[in-house]
């Protein structure tokens, strides 16, 4: 981008008027955002709600309201990440390959490769760090103090600071859509692609600072939640009486407190390379490319368990409630949670089995990856024994919890496959790997959606509409099946990830099936929005404890 010198250049850095994109898709998103923002502004002004919004929400230190705002940020970013996924799948369906006429004559689809790279980079960054993480932190904010009998978090103002740091990171992601570009180096930000020579624009800076700022907020929130659980329990709330969700929150935030600083170091060194000419990751000048990969995944794989352990806790709350039985194996559930958290630090290298580390290194990390399945299997059997001979009520929260259990079985079994270096060599960099980690993320999504319907009355005082919740569940599940089963299949058949076109036209039917699955997701979103609307409209009839 051209840097136009002027009075604003010290403030804008490399940004200039030329950084405003002229892409029609981006302009459409910009117009939509402006119109939506104008409507919200007009409503708040007309209803005279600005004072209420400022006093009751934007400046609050109440843990429940902060938790709700975390969840709102996560849902907004989840929608943005879903749109990115829709764009990627549609591009691949339309662009059969560089030498084919393409579907409906669109040989190259509707996205240029550079824009496509930004879309999938944003999708991964958003879904992990700005959708799943804020929603889970929000649920922990709401639920943990209530479960342990605390009036609030240990450090309420620190809690608010963590929220707004996360909001700033999310705002940078959204701003990059309209001003400048986003990173094109993937959500992992692999070097040397993120070095200044290969990414001279502002995209990598957006990506780096958004993650860096939000990770500080997550680290502060982790310290706060740990202090709350350790020091703020009500009299009589001994360690042996803690709810399982609180135990998983404790193990989760121990992971966050110890892993997110590693990410901060990795991004800090990358920033020094970009801004001050150091060469920590520049292979030709004494640096080490693999140093970045090691640092990133030393954070990255514990982060996987940071997002999945709370989902396990949610399942452990929902399944006993709707089985009308106590949770089977309370002590082993707690031990399994901390075992997973501990083992998570010893598996990061399975993300690059193909780098040539040698058979001894690969064997160690292969075995370590398989070992993590033992405590996870303990949890699965405990949930199964909880349901066994119980009086199960398959209401919406229970349906989501059972769905999460099935996603865990599929994701865990494919994870065991990928833990074997020979199999990993065969499917490395294919969409089979993408399908695997998305299946594991579906455990988190199903757990979150089950927890939202389960704890919604605790926060707002009324229940969500049950029939619409069931429709939401079934359409969402149908979409999951239609998206990821074809992805597993085409991955085994050699479809490479991150391509903006379909290299093998024979795999095109699988892409069409995935696109149909995305359509089912859209239908499920409709029912989710309708469920919220109808539940809000009929909230007086659905009050907890009221006669329906």
N, C-alpha and C positions, 0 to 999 in steps of 0.2 A: 504494500500500500504506500501511496505517496504521502509523505509528511509535509503538509503545507505549513510553512513557518508563519507565525502571527502571534497575537497576544495570548491566544488560548493554547499554543503548542506546548508550553511546559505542563499544563494541566492534562492535556489529552495524550501526550506521549506520541506514539506512532499512529494514533487514530487521527483521521481527518474527515472532511466531508466526502472524500472519495471512498471512505469505509462503509458508507450506506449502500447496501446491495441493491441491484436493480433486477434481481431474480423475481419473476412474477409469483412464484409460490411463496417466497418470503414476504413479498409485498402484500399478498393476500392474508397471510398470517398477521402481518403488522396492522392491516386495516381491521381485521377481526378483533385484535387485542385493543386497538384504540376505541372501537365502537363499544366493546364490552366494558372497558374501563370508564368510558363516558356514561354509559347506562348506570353502572354502579355508583359513580360520583353523583349523578343526577338523583338517583333514588335516595342516597344518604343525605343529600342536601334537602330534597323535598320532604323527607321524613324527619328532618332535624335530628339525625342520629350521630353526627360527628362527635359531639360531646360525650355521648354514651360510649361510642366506640373507643374514644381516647381513654376515658376513665376506667371503663370496665374490662377492656381487652388489651389495648396496645400498651398500657402501662401497668398491667396487672402482674402480681407475683404469686397468684393463686395457682397451685400445681394443676388443678383440673382444667382451668382455662388455658394455661400454657400447654398442657397436653393436647387439648383440642386444637390449638393453633398449630402445633407440630403436625397433627394429623391432617389439617387443612392444607398445609404446605406440601405434605407428602402426596395428598390426593391430586392437587394441582399438577405437581411434577409427574405423577403417575399417568395422568392424562396426556401430558406432553410427551412422555416416553412412549406411550402407546401409539400416538400419532407418528412418531419416528419409526416405530416398528411397522406400522401400516404402509408408510412411504417406502421402506426398504423392500418389503414383500411385493408391493405393487410394481416397483422398479424391476425386480427380478422376473416377475411374470411377463412384463411388457418387453424386456430386452432379452431375447433368446441368445444372443451372442454377437460378437463383433462382425461376423460375416454372414449373418442370416437376416432375412427381411423383418423378423420380429413379429410379435402378435399385433394384428391390425396395422402392420407396416411400421411399427415403432421399433426400428432396429436397435436403437440405443436407449430406449425407454424415455423417461421424461426428466431424469436427473443426470447431470454430468458427473463423471467419476469423483471430482474434487468435492462436489456438494454431497454426494453419496457417502464419502468417507467422513464428512462432518456429521452426517445424520447418524451413522452407526456409532461414532465416537460419543455423540451426545446421548444416544439411547442407553448405552452401557453405563456411562457416568451417572445419568439421571436415575435409572432404575435401582442401582445399588445404593448410591450415596445420597440421593435427594428424593427418593420415593420410599423405598423399604426402610431405610434408616430413620428418617423423621417420623414415619408412622409408628414404628416400633418404640422409639424413644417417647413419643407422645402417649402411647398406651401404657408404658411403664410409668410415666409421670402421673397419669390418672389413677392407675390401679394400685401401684405398690404402696403409697402412703395409706390408702384406704385399707389394704390387706393387713398392714402391720399396726394399724391404729395410730398413725402419726397425723398431726394436724396439718403439716405441710412438709415440704422437702427440708433437708438440713440447712441449705443455703438458698433461700427463695430468690434473692437478687442474682446470684450466680446462675440459677435456673433460667431466669429471664434472659440473661446475657447469652447463655448457650443457645436459646431459641433464636435470638436476633442475629447471632453469628451464622446460624444455619440459614436464616432467611436471606442474609446478604449473599451467601454463596449461591443460593437458588436464584436470586435476582441477577447475579452475574451470568449465570447460565442462560436465563431468559433474555438478558440484554444482548448477549452475543448473537442472538437470532436476528437482530435488527441493526446492529452497529458493529461492523467488522465481521470476522468469521470465527467459527469455533475450531477447536483442534481437529486435525484430520489424521491423528496418529493412534486412533483407537482409545477406548476408555482406560487401557493400561498405560498409554503414553510411552510406548517403547522407544528407547534410544536406538539409533541416532535420529529417528524421525522428529523427536521433540527438541533436538539441538538447534541452535540459532541458524546454522547453515542450511538446514533442511526445512525449518519452519520459521522464516523471518517475520511473519505476520503476527497478529495479536491473538490468533486462535489458541496456541499453546499457553499464552499468558492467561487468557480467560479460564481455560481448563485448570491450570495450575493454581491460580489464586482462589477460584471457587472451591476447589477441594481443600486447599490449605486452610482457608478461613473457616469452612464448615467443620473440618476435622478438629480445629481448636474448640469449637462449640461442643462437639461430641465428646471430646476428652474432658472438658469441664463438667458436662452432664454426667459422665461416667463417675467421676470423683464424687459428685453430689449424690448420686443414687447409692453408691457404696456407703458413704457416710450416713445416709438416711437409714439404710437397712441395718447397719451395724449399731448406730447410736440412738435411733429415734423409735425403736419398737416400744409398744405400749407395755405396761407392767403385765407380766404373765405370758407375753408373746415370746416364748423361749425359742431357741434354734430348732428344737424338735417339733414346734407347732407352726413354723413358717409355711405358708402355702407354696406349692411347687412353682407357681409363676414367679414368686418373689425369689426363690432359690435360683431359677434360671436367669432372672434379672441380675442377680448378684454375680453369677458366673459370666454372664454376657458382658457386664460392665467392667469386670476384671480384665477380660480380653480387650475391651475398648481402651481402658486406661494404659495398658501396656503395649498395644499394637499401633494405635493412631500416632503416637510420637515417632514411630519408625517411618510411617508414611510422611510425616512432617520433615524428617531428616532427608528422605529421598527427594522430595520436592524442593527442599531448601538447597540441596546440592545441585539439582537441575537448574534452579534459579541462579545460582552462582555461575554455572556454566553459561547461561544465556545472557546475564547482565554484566558480569565482571570478567569474562574471558578465562575462567578456570577450565580445567579439563578432567573433571572427575569421571565423566562417562565418554570422553572422546578417545576412541581406541588408537587413532593415529598419533596422539600427542600424550601418551602415557596413561590415559584413563582406561576404564574397563567397562565395556557394555554390559556384561553380566552382573556387575555390581548393582546396577539399577534394577535389573530383573530380580535379583536376590532380595534387595531391600523392599521392592514393591510387593512381592509375593510373601515375604515374611509378615507383612501386614495383611496382604490380600487373602490368604487362606484362613487365618484366624477370623478375618472379617466375615467369611462365609458362615462360620459358626456364631459370630456376633448376631447375624440376622436370623439364623435358624433356631438357636436355643430358645429365644422368647416364643417362637411358634410352638416349640415342644411344650413350653410352659402353658401356653394357651390351650393346647390339646389336652394337657393334663388337668386343666380346670373344667373344660367342657365335657369330656367323655365321662368322668365320674358323675357329674350332675345329671346328665341325660341317660345314664345307665342306672341311676338310683342306687349306686354302690360306692363305697369308699375306693379311692385309688389303690390299685394293687401295687405292693412293693414300694412304699414311700421312701424308705432309706436307700434302696437301690436306684430309685429315680434320681435322688439327690446326688448320689455317688456317680451315676452315669453322666449327669450334667457337668460335673467338675472334671471327670475323666475326658469327656469330649473337649472341654476347654483346654485341658493340658496337652492332649495329643495334637490339637490343632496347630501347635507350634512346631511340629516335627514332620509336616507333610508338604511344605511349600514347593519343594523341588519337583514334585510330580507335574507341575505346570510346564516344565521344559525337560521332559525325559529325553527328547531328541537332540539335546545340545551336545551330547558326547561326553558325559561326565564319567562313564565307565560302568561296568557291571556291579561293582561293590556299592557305589553311590546309588545307582538306580534300584538295586535290591533293597537297600535300607529304606529308601523312601516308598518303595512299593509295599513293603511289609508294614511300614508305619501307616500308610493310607488304608490298608486292609484292617489294621488293628482298630482304627476309629469306628469300624463297623460293629465292634463288639458291644461297647456301651450304647450305641444307637439301637442295636438289636435288642438289648435289655429293655429299652424304652418301648419298642414295638410289642414285645411279648407282654410287658406290663399293661399296656393299653388293651391288648387282646384279652388278657385275663380279667381286666376290669369290665369289659363288655360281656364276657362269658357268664351266662346264667343271670345276667342283670335284666332289669325291666326297661329296656331301651326305648326311648322316645325320640323318633327321628324328626325333630324340629330343625329349623334352619341352622342353628349353631352346630348341632350334632352332624348334620349332613356335611357341613364344611370341614369339621374335624375328621370325619371318616374319609372324605376326599383327600385331605392332607396326608392321612395315613397311606392311602394308595399311591399318592405322588411320591411319598418317601420310599416306598418299596421299589417303585420303578427307578427313581433317581439313585437310590442306594445300590441296586443291582448293576445299573450301568456304570456307576462309580467304581464298583469292584472290577468291572471289565477294564475301565481306563486305568486302574491301578496297576495292571499288568503291562510292563514295558513293551512286550511284543504287540499286544493289541493297541497300545497307545501309539506306537510307531505307525500302525496301519491306518488309524483314523485321526491322527494328529492334524490339526488345522482344517478339519472337516466340520460340517454342520451336525455330525453326530455329537461332537463335544458341546456344541451350542445347545442341542436338545437336552443333553444331560444336565448342564448347569441351569438351564431354564426350568427343567423339571424340579430340581432342588429349590429353585426360587418359588415355584408354584406351591411348595410346602409352606413357604412363608406367606404367600398371598392367600392361600386357603385358610391358614391359621389366623391371619389378620382379619379376613372377612368373617370368619366364625366368631372371633373375639369381639368385633364391632357389633354384630347382632346379639351376642351374649351379654356384653357389658353396656350396651347402649342405654337400657333403662336406668342403670346405675348413675349415668352421667346426666341424662336429660329427663328422666322421670317418666318416660312413656316407651312403649314397645314399637319395634318396626313391624310393618305389615308382613304377615307370615306367607300368604299365597304369592305375593309378588317376590318375596325373598326366595321362595322355592323356584320360581321361574328364572330368577337371576342365577341361582345355583346351577340349574340344569343347562341353560344356554351357555354359561361360562364353562362348565365341564365339557360340553359338546365341542366348544371352540378349542379347549385345551387338547382334546383327543385329535381333532382335525388338523391342528397346527403341528403337534410334536411327534405323532406317530409317522407321518410322512417325512418329517425332518430326520428322525432316527434312520428311516429306510434309505433316504437319499444320501445321508452321511455315510452309511455303510457302502453305498454304491459309488462313493468318491466325490461327492459334491463339496467343493471348497468353500469355506466361509469367507466373508468380507468381499466377495465379488459383486460388482454392480450389474453383472449380466450372468446368464446361465451358460456355462461352458459346454455342457453336454445337453443338447436339445431333448434327448431321450428322458431326461428327468423333469421335463416341463409339467407333466401331469401332477407330480408331487407338489410343485410350486402352486398350481391351481388349487389343489386341495388345501394347502396352507392359507391361500387367500380366502377360500371359503370359510376356513376356521376363523380368520380375522373378522369376517362378516358376522359370524355367530357371536364373537366377542362384542361387536358393536350392538347387536340385539340385547346381549346381557347388560351392557352399560345402560341401554334404554330402560330396562326393567329396574336397574339399581337406582337410577335417577327418579323413576316413577315411584319406586318404593319409598324413597326419602320424601317425595312430595306428598304422597297419600298419607304416610305416617305423620308428617307434620300437620297436614290438614285435619286429620282425625285424632290428634294427640289427646284431646280431652277425653275421648272415649277409650283410648288405649293407655290411660294413666296406670302406673303400677299400683295394684290394689283396688282399682276401680272396677265396677261391674260392667263388663262389655255388653 
